[in-house]
């Protein structure tokens, strides 16, 4: 019951038109999204604001989860912990690379590394948890084994 990159991109465009994130890749418990930084998203000193970085990480996590469980609109963030590591470039897109750690019946946990495009040094590391609505319970009846 997974979703493709195109299905997720179409869903995101319809349900989250305010998001500037682009789905770059999704599959195998991973996702990559990008975000073009606008001048209104910079803090004094030319650094990308924390809320922008958190938003990119949250979208990357959501996209990776949808890639695994299909389009489940009511999956929601329950926790997001961010470690800001270095100043992101104001002139480069932010890339969020997510790897899911565990997808269970009711919760999914993943980590996201955020980069300024063109640099291999992460600007932030994020760990997040999503609650998955009970509608997934039907998969057990279809014979799929789900972790807790």
C-alpha positions as CSV (number, residue, x, y, z in Angstrom):
1,X,0.0,0.0,0.0
2,X,2.7,2.5,-0.9
3,X,2.4,5.7,-3.0
4,X,4.6,6.8,-5.9
5,X,6.5,10.0,-6.2
6,X,3.9,11.4,-8.6
7,X,0.9,10.4,-6.4
8,X,2.5,12.1,-3.4
9,X,3.5,15.2,-5.4
10,X,-0.1,15.5,-6.7
11,X,-1.5,15.0,-3.2
12,X,0.8,17.6,-1.7
13,X,0.0,20.2,-4.4
14,X,-3.7,19.8,-3.8
15,X,-3.7,19.6,0.0
16,X,-0.7,21.8,0.9
17,X,-0.5,24.4,-1.9
18,X,1.3,26.8,0.5
19,X,4.3,24.4,0.7
20,X,7.3,25.3,-1.4
21,X,8.7,21.8,-1.0
22,X,9.3,19.7,-4.1
23,X,9.3,15.9,-3.9
24,X,12.6,14.9,-5.5
25,X,12.6,11.2,-4.7
26,X,10.6,8.6,-2.6
27,X,10.9,4.9,-2.0
28,X,12.4,2.2,0.1
29,X,11.6,4.0,3.3
30,X,13.4,7.2,2.1
31,X,12.4,10.5,0.7
32,X,14.2,13.6,-0.6
33,X,12.5,17.0,-0.8
34,X,13.9,20.4,-1.8
35,X,12.9,24.0,-0.8
36,X,14.0,27.1,-2.7
37,X,14.8,29.7,-0.1
38,X,13.1,33.1,-0.5
39,X,14.4,36.4,0.9
40,X,11.4,36.5,3.3
41,X,12.7,33.3,4.9
42,X,16.0,34.7,6.0
43,X,17.0,35.9,9.5
44,X,19.3,38.8,10.1
45,X,22.8,37.8,9.1
46,X,21.5,35.9,6.0
47,X,20.7,32.6,7.6
48,X,17.7,30.5,6.8
49,X,15.1,30.7,9.6
50,X,14.6,27.7,11.9
51,X,10.9,27.3,11.1
52,X,11.8,26.9,7.4
53,X,14.3,24.1,8.2
54,X,11.8,22.4,10.5
55,X,9.1,22.6,7.8
56,X,11.3,21.0,5.2
57,X,12.2,18.2,7.7
58,X,8.6,17.7,8.5
59,X,7.6,17.5,4.8
60,X,10.4,15.0,4.1
61,X,9.3,12.8,6.9
62,X,5.6,13.0,5.8
63,X,6.6,12.1,2.2
64,X,8.7,9.1,3.2
65,X,5.8,7.8,5.4
66,X,3.3,8.3,2.6
67,X,5.7,6.4,0.3
68,X,5.5,3.5,2.7
69,X,1.8,3.5,3.8
70,X,0.1,5.2,0.9
71,X,-1.9,8.5,0.9
72,X,-3.1,8.8,4.5
73,X,-4.0,12.4,4.9
74,X,-4.6,12.3,8.7
75,X,-1.1,11.0,9.6
76,X,0.2,13.8,11.8
77,X,3.5,14.9,13.5
78,X,3.6,14.0,17.2
79,X,7.2,15.1,17.8
80,X,10.0,16.8,16.0
81,X,13.5,17.3,17.5
82,X,15.9,19.5,15.6
83,X,19.6,19.9,16.1
84,X,20.9,22.9,14.2
85,X,24.5,22.2,13.2
86,X,25.7,25.1,11.0
87,X,24.5,28.1,9.1
88,X,22.6,27.2,5.9
89,X,23.4,29.0,2.7
90,X,20.9,31.8,1.8
91,X,21.7,31.2,-1.9
92,X,21.0,27.5,-2.1
93,X,18.0,25.2,-2.0
94,X,17.5,23.3,1.3
95,X,17.5,19.5,0.7
96,X,15.8,17.2,3.2
97,X,16.9,13.6,3.1
98,X,14.7,11.3,5.2
99,X,15.3,7.7,6.3
100,X,12.5,6.0,8.1
101,X,13.7,4.1,11.2
102,X,10.5,2.3,12.0
103,X,7.0,2.2,10.6
104,X,4.6,0.5,12.9
105,X,0.9,0.1,13.2
106,X,0.2,3.5,14.9
107,X,3.5,5.3,14.8
108,X,6.3,6.0,12.3
109,X,9.8,7.3,13.3
110,X,12.3,8.7,11.0
111,X,15.4,11.0,10.8
112,X,16.1,13.8,8.4
113,X,19.4,15.3,7.4
114,X,19.1,18.9,6.0
115,X,21.7,20.3,3.6
116,X,22.3,23.4,1.6
117,X,22.4,22.2,-1.9
118,X,26.0,21.8,-3.1
119,X,27.4,21.0,0.4
120,X,27.9,17.6,1.9
121,X,27.9,19.0,5.4
122,X,24.4,18.9,7.1
123,X,23.0,22.1,8.4
124,X,20.5,20.3,10.7
125,X,19.6,16.8,12.0
126,X,16.0,16.1,12.8
127,X,14.2,13.1,14.4
128,X,10.5,13.0,14.1
129,X,7.5,10.8,15.0
130,X,4.2,10.6,13.2
131,X,0.9,9.2,14.4
132,X,-0.8,7.0,11.9
133,X,-4.6,7.0,12.1
134,X,-6.4,3.7,12.8
135,X,-7.7,3.2,9.3
136,X,-4.5,1.2,8.6
137,X,-5.9,-1.6,10.8
138,X,-7.6,-3.0,7.7
139,X,-4.2,-4.1,6.4
140,X,-4.0,-6.7,9.1
141,X,-7.1,-8.4,7.8
142,X,-5.6,-8.4,4.3
143,X,-2.7,-10.5,5.6
144,X,0.0,-7.9,5.9
145,X,2.0,-8.1,9.1
146,X,2.6,-4.7,10.7
147,X,4.9,-3.8,13.6
148,X,3.6,-1.9,16.6
